[in-house]
Amino acid sequence: MKKILKQVQDDVLSHTNSNMSDQPTLYDQIGETHILKLVDDFYEGVEEDELIRKLYPKDLEPAKDRLKLFLVQALGGPTTYSEQRGHPMLRRRHFQWKIGEEQATHWLQHMHKALEKATFSEELKDAFWNYVYKAALHMINQ
Ligand code: HEM
């Protein structure tokens, strides 16, 4: 568990997973199917959310794909996100929306609900949560 957490912490700041070691990445361990389902379930929550739904574009499908590709990359999978979108610069990309504690809490609640529905191990859920929790706090810009 410690190793997984260390890996996640190293990756939080760079939003990449360089995987210099021979340890399996979180992407390998969680599996792509679970990651994609997590994002679908997360967006079901966003869709119903009066506070943060209005920040998102009308059509949520392309946004869903961006988050999927991003998480796949951030957890150590293929780097298609950066090939299509360039360097993540996530905090900077989020400057265009006012994100306070309230918005971040709503975002995290939807991710938490999606994680509760997911069927991979609690240990991997903890590692994933640790990553998104820190990342969400990092997005707060006011
Ligand atoms: C803290 C609360 C957050 C709010 C309110 C928020 C809101 C948004 C909104 C409105 C978009 C535009 C959707 C789109 O068109 O793609 C977006 C994009 C995105 N968000 Fe967040 N976000 C939050 C946290 C996070 C976190 C924690 C992550 C990653 C772990 C993340 C990753 C992304 C990615 C990858 C994109 C697409 C960026 C791009 O390529 O343009 N967001 N976010």
py3Dmol code that shows the C-alpha trace and the ligand (Angstrom):
import py3Dmol

protein = """\
ATOM      1  CA  MET A   1       0.000   0.000   0.000  1.00  0.00           C
ATOM      2  CA  LYS A   2       2.812   2.396   0.891  1.00  0.00           C
ATOM      3  CA  LYS A   3       4.373   1.889  -2.520  1.00  0.00           C
ATOM      4  CA  ILE A   4       1.103   2.622  -4.288  1.00  0.00           C
ATOM      5  CA  LEU A   5       0.599   5.785  -2.240  1.00  0.00           C
ATOM      6  CA  LYS A   6       4.145   6.983  -2.917  1.00  0.00           C
ATOM      7  CA  GLN A   7       3.612   6.413  -6.619  1.00  0.00           C
ATOM      8  CA  VAL A   8       0.362   8.343  -6.542  1.00  0.00           C
ATOM      9  CA  GLN A   9       1.917  11.210  -4.588  1.00  0.00           C
ATOM     10  CA  ASP A  10       4.777  11.500  -7.067  1.00  0.00           C
ATOM     11  CA  ASP A  11       2.297  11.589  -9.890  1.00  0.00           C
ATOM     12  CA  VAL A  12      -0.099  14.132  -8.406  1.00  0.00           C
ATOM     13  CA  LEU A  13       2.053  17.095  -9.267  1.00  0.00           C
ATOM     14  CA  SER A  14       3.040  16.020 -12.746  1.00  0.00           C
ATOM     15  CA  HIS A  15      -0.300  14.385 -13.634  1.00  0.00           C
ATOM     16  CA  THR A  16       1.726  11.722 -15.339  1.00  0.00           C
ATOM     17  CA  ASN A  17       3.005   8.382 -14.318  1.00  0.00           C
ATOM     18  CA  SER A  18       6.494   7.905 -15.558  1.00  0.00           C
ATOM     19  CA  ASN A  19       6.619   4.316 -14.261  1.00  0.00           C
ATOM     20  CA  MET A  20      10.382   4.152 -14.093  1.00  0.00           C
ATOM     21  CA  SER A  21      10.078   1.092 -11.886  1.00  0.00           C
ATOM     22  CA  ASP A  22       8.833  -2.322 -12.823  1.00  0.00           C
ATOM     23  CA  GLN A  23       5.865  -1.882 -10.485  1.00  0.00           C
ATOM     24  CA  PRO A  24       2.541  -2.255 -12.217  1.00  0.00           C
ATOM     25  CA  THR A  25       0.886   1.127 -12.584  1.00  0.00           C
ATOM     26  CA  LEU A  26      -2.489   1.998 -11.112  1.00  0.00           C
ATOM     27  CA  TYR A  27      -3.767   1.842 -14.680  1.00  0.00           C
ATOM     28  CA  ASP A  28      -2.573  -1.769 -14.903  1.00  0.00           C
ATOM     29  CA  GLN A  29      -4.001  -2.645 -11.527  1.00  0.00           C
ATOM     30  CA  ILE A  30      -7.378  -0.952 -11.808  1.00  0.00           C
ATOM     31  CA  GLY A  31      -7.827  -1.765 -15.473  1.00  0.00           C
ATOM     32  CA  GLU A  32      -9.072   0.463 -18.251  1.00  0.00           C
ATOM     33  CA  THR A  33     -12.649  -0.846 -18.215  1.00  0.00           C
ATOM     34  CA  HIS A  34     -13.046   0.163 -14.568  1.00  0.00           C
ATOM     35  CA  ILE A  35     -11.519   3.607 -15.188  1.00  0.00           C
ATOM     36  CA  LEU A  36     -13.894   4.309 -18.077  1.00  0.00           C
ATOM     37  CA  LYS A  37     -16.916   3.158 -16.073  1.00  0.00           C
ATOM     38  CA  LEU A  38     -15.863   5.347 -13.169  1.00  0.00           C
ATOM     39  CA  VAL A  39     -15.958   8.404 -15.422  1.00  0.00           C
ATOM     40  CA  ASP A  40     -19.352   7.442 -16.864  1.00  0.00           C
ATOM     41  CA  ASP A  41     -20.742   7.076 -13.332  1.00  0.00           C
ATOM     42  CA  PHE A  42     -19.061  10.312 -12.200  1.00  0.00           C
ATOM     43  CA  TYR A  43     -20.693  12.239 -15.050  1.00  0.00           C
ATOM     44  CA  GLU A  44     -24.119  10.833 -14.167  1.00  0.00           C
ATOM     45  CA  GLY A  45     -23.696  12.693 -10.881  1.00  0.00           C
ATOM     46  CA  VAL A  46     -22.448  15.864 -12.558  1.00  0.00           C
ATOM     47  CA  GLU A  47     -25.427  15.818 -14.902  1.00  0.00           C
ATOM     48  CA  GLU A  48     -27.804  16.129 -11.928  1.00  0.00           C
ATOM     49  CA  ASP A  49     -25.763  18.703 -10.038  1.00  0.00           C
ATOM     50  CA  GLU A  50     -27.292  22.168  -9.889  1.00  0.00           C
ATOM     51  CA  LEU A  51     -24.091  23.862  -8.763  1.00  0.00           C
ATOM     52  CA  ILE A  52     -21.479  22.483 -11.136  1.00  0.00           C
ATOM     53  CA  ARG A  53     -23.469  21.190 -14.144  1.00  0.00           C
ATOM     54  CA  LYS A  54     -23.640  24.734 -15.500  1.00  0.00           C
ATOM     55  CA  LEU A  55     -19.847  24.952 -15.684  1.00  0.00           C
ATOM     56  CA  TYR A  56     -19.737  22.076 -18.156  1.00  0.00           C
ATOM     57  CA  PRO A  57     -20.583  22.259 -21.864  1.00  0.00           C
ATOM     58  CA  LYS A  58     -24.094  21.330 -23.032  1.00  0.00           C
ATOM     59  CA  ASP A  59     -22.846  18.154 -24.612  1.00  0.00           C
ATOM     60  CA  LEU A  60     -21.091  16.164 -21.923  1.00  0.00           C
ATOM     61  CA  GLU A  61     -19.826  13.387 -24.204  1.00  0.00           C
ATOM     62  CA  PRO A  62     -16.609  15.107 -25.382  1.00  0.00           C
ATOM     63  CA  ALA A  63     -15.917  16.211 -21.801  1.00  0.00           C
ATOM     64  CA  LYS A  64     -16.335  12.626 -20.658  1.00  0.00           C
ATOM     65  CA  ASP A  65     -13.806  11.479 -23.241  1.00  0.00           C
ATOM     66  CA  ARG A  66     -11.280  14.099 -22.119  1.00  0.00           C
ATOM     67  CA  LEU A  67     -11.492  13.016 -18.484  1.00  0.00           C
ATOM     68  CA  LYS A  68     -11.247   9.356 -19.492  1.00  0.00           C
ATOM     69  CA  LEU A  69      -8.132   9.903 -21.584  1.00  0.00           C
ATOM     70  CA  PHE A  70      -6.634  12.089 -18.893  1.00  0.00           C
ATOM     71  CA  LEU A  71      -7.161   9.590 -16.062  1.00  0.00           C
ATOM     72  CA  VAL A  72      -5.870   6.723 -18.194  1.00  0.00           C
ATOM     73  CA  GLN A  73      -2.671   8.734 -18.723  1.00  0.00           C
ATOM     74  CA  ALA A  74      -2.382  10.045 -15.153  1.00  0.00           C
ATOM     75  CA  LEU A  75      -2.675   6.533 -13.753  1.00  0.00           C
ATOM     76  CA  GLY A  76       0.105   5.271 -15.986  1.00  0.00           C
ATOM     77  CA  GLY A  77      -1.677   4.108 -19.130  1.00  0.00           C
ATOM     78  CA  PRO A  78      -1.316   5.272 -22.741  1.00  0.00           C
ATOM     79  CA  THR A  79      -0.532   8.968 -23.238  1.00  0.00           C
ATOM     80  CA  THR A  80      -3.230   9.634 -25.821  1.00  0.00           C
ATOM     81  CA  TYR A  81      -4.493  12.576 -23.736  1.00  0.00           C
ATOM     82  CA  SER A  82      -1.277  14.553 -24.177  1.00  0.00           C
ATOM     83  CA  GLU A  83      -0.984  13.548 -27.811  1.00  0.00           C
ATOM     84  CA  GLN A  84      -4.401  15.114 -28.423  1.00  0.00           C
ATOM     85  CA  ARG A  85      -4.491  17.942 -25.870  1.00  0.00           C
ATOM     86  CA  GLY A  86      -0.852  18.748 -25.096  1.00  0.00           C
ATOM     87  CA  HIS A  87       0.532  19.104 -21.584  1.00  0.00           C
ATOM     88  CA  PRO A  88      -2.327  18.738 -19.085  1.00  0.00           C
ATOM     89  CA  MET A  89      -1.624  22.023 -17.183  1.00  0.00           C
ATOM     90  CA  LEU A  90      -4.801  21.142 -15.329  1.00  0.00           C
ATOM     91  CA  ARG A  91      -4.817  23.964 -12.833  1.00  0.00           C
ATOM     92  CA  ARG A  92      -4.335  26.492 -15.594  1.00  0.00           C
ATOM     93  CA  ARG A  93      -7.040  24.906 -17.747  1.00  0.00           C
ATOM     94  CA  HIS A  94      -9.444  25.257 -14.818  1.00  0.00           C
ATOM     95  CA  PHE A  95      -8.805  28.998 -14.295  1.00  0.00           C
ATOM     96  CA  GLN A  96     -11.699  29.805 -16.625  1.00  0.00           C
ATOM     97  CA  TRP A  97     -14.169  28.508 -14.008  1.00  0.00           C
ATOM     98  CA  LYS A  98     -14.622  29.827 -10.502  1.00  0.00           C
ATOM     99  CA  ILE A  99     -13.789  26.809  -8.399  1.00  0.00           C
ATOM    100  CA  GLY A 100     -14.198  27.277  -4.673  1.00  0.00           C
ATOM    101  CA  GLU A 101     -14.367  24.712  -1.888  1.00  0.00           C
ATOM    102  CA  GLU A 102     -18.037  24.165  -2.595  1.00  0.00           C
ATOM    103  CA  GLN A 103     -17.518  23.299  -6.263  1.00  0.00           C
ATOM    104  CA  ALA A 104     -14.577  21.030  -5.398  1.00  0.00           C
ATOM    105  CA  THR A 105     -16.677  19.274  -2.751  1.00  0.00           C
ATOM    106  CA  HIS A 106     -19.466  18.618  -5.245  1.00  0.00           C
ATOM    107  CA  TRP A 107     -16.953  17.294  -7.795  1.00  0.00           C
ATOM    108  CA  LEU A 108     -15.439  15.006  -5.172  1.00  0.00           C
ATOM    109  CA  GLN A 109     -18.845  13.794  -3.973  1.00  0.00           C
ATOM    110  CA  HIS A 110     -19.669  12.579  -7.483  1.00  0.00           C
ATOM    111  CA  MET A 111     -16.315  10.856  -7.753  1.00  0.00           C
ATOM    112  CA  HIS A 112     -16.828   9.268  -4.343  1.00  0.00           C
ATOM    113  CA  LYS A 113     -20.247   7.945  -5.348  1.00  0.00           C
ATOM    114  CA  ALA A 114     -18.776   6.545  -8.560  1.00  0.00           C
ATOM    115  CA  LEU A 115     -16.027   4.854  -6.531  1.00  0.00           C
ATOM    116  CA  GLU A 116     -18.591   3.334  -4.169  1.00  0.00           C
ATOM    117  CA  LYS A 117     -20.292   1.750  -7.165  1.00  0.00           C
ATOM    118  CA  ALA A 118     -17.014   0.447  -8.591  1.00  0.00           C
ATOM    119  CA  THR A 119     -16.024  -3.164  -8.063  1.00  0.00           C
ATOM    120  CA  PHE A 120     -12.217  -3.033  -7.855  1.00  0.00           C
ATOM    121  CA  SER A 121     -10.343  -3.471  -4.568  1.00  0.00           C
ATOM    122  CA  GLU A 122     -10.613  -1.104  -1.612  1.00  0.00           C
ATOM    123  CA  GLU A 123      -6.837  -0.642  -1.659  1.00  0.00           C
ATOM    124  CA  LEU A 124      -6.925   0.608  -5.238  1.00  0.00           C
ATOM    125  CA  LYS A 125      -9.954   2.767  -4.470  1.00  0.00           C
ATOM    126  CA  ASP A 126      -7.975   4.393  -1.632  1.00  0.00           C
ATOM    127  CA  ALA A 127      -5.042   5.056  -3.937  1.00  0.00           C
ATOM    128  CA  PHE A 128      -7.289   6.536  -6.608  1.00  0.00           C
ATOM    129  CA  TRP A 129      -9.161   8.653  -4.044  1.00  0.00           C
ATOM    130  CA  ASN A 130      -5.900   9.930  -2.615  1.00  0.00           C
ATOM    131  CA  TYR A 131      -4.933  11.146  -6.067  1.00  0.00           C
ATOM    132  CA  VAL A 132      -8.224  12.810  -7.065  1.00  0.00           C
ATOM    133  CA  TYR A 133      -8.733  14.345  -3.635  1.00  0.00           C
ATOM    134  CA  LYS A 134      -5.418  16.170  -3.781  1.00  0.00           C
ATOM    135  CA  ALA A 135      -5.918  17.081  -7.418  1.00  0.00           C
ATOM    136  CA  ALA A 136      -9.365  18.562  -6.666  1.00  0.00           C
ATOM    137  CA  LEU A 137      -8.000  20.728  -3.843  1.00  0.00           C
ATOM    138  CA  HIS A 138      -5.289  21.862  -6.222  1.00  0.00           C
ATOM    139  CA  MET A 139      -7.975  23.073  -8.704  1.00  0.00           C
ATOM    140  CA  ILE A 140      -9.476  25.495  -6.158  1.00  0.00           C
ATOM    141  CA  ASN A 141      -8.761  28.942  -7.523  1.00  0.00           C
ATOM    142  CA  GLN A 142     -10.623  31.235  -5.163  1.00  0.00           C
TER     143      GLN A 142
END
"""
ligand_1 = """\
43
HEM
C -12.386 20.661 -8.190
C -13.479 20.639 -8.916
C -13.496 20.582 -10.410
C -14.372 21.232 -11.220
C -15.513 22.135 -10.758
C -14.022 20.911 -12.590
C -14.676 21.391 -13.701
C -14.311 21.143 -14.990
C -15.006 21.632 -16.140
C -16.249 22.509 -16.109
C -14.378 21.158 -17.233
C -14.772 21.357 -18.719
C -15.251 20.038 -19.285
C -14.687 19.795 -20.658
O -15.188 20.399 -21.597
O -13.745 18.988 -20.785
C -13.252 20.374 -16.783
C -12.353 19.773 -17.593
C -11.413 18.888 -17.163
N -11.177 18.520 -15.873
Fe -12.028 19.329 -14.236
N -12.952 20.068 -12.598
C -12.587 19.821 -11.290
C -11.592 18.989 -10.862
C -10.851 18.180 -11.687
C -9.906 17.180 -11.222
C -9.616 16.865 -9.758
C -9.375 16.595 -12.326
C -8.359 15.528 -12.442
C -8.054 14.655 -11.520
C -9.985 17.229 -13.480
C -9.689 16.923 -14.780
C -10.202 17.565 -15.868
C -9.767 17.310 -17.235
C -8.692 16.360 -17.689
C -10.509 18.162 -18.052
C -10.386 18.341 -19.557
C -9.276 19.366 -19.816
C -9.019 19.589 -21.289
O -8.333 18.773 -21.913
O -9.485 20.607 -21.798
N -10.875 18.175 -13.055
N -13.244 20.381 -15.407
"""
view = py3Dmol.view(width=600, height=400)
view.addModel(protein, "pdb")
view.setStyle({"model": 0}, {"cartoon": {"style": "trace"}})
view.addModel(ligand_1, "xyz")
view.setStyle({"model": 1}, {"stick": {}})
view.zoomTo()
view.show()
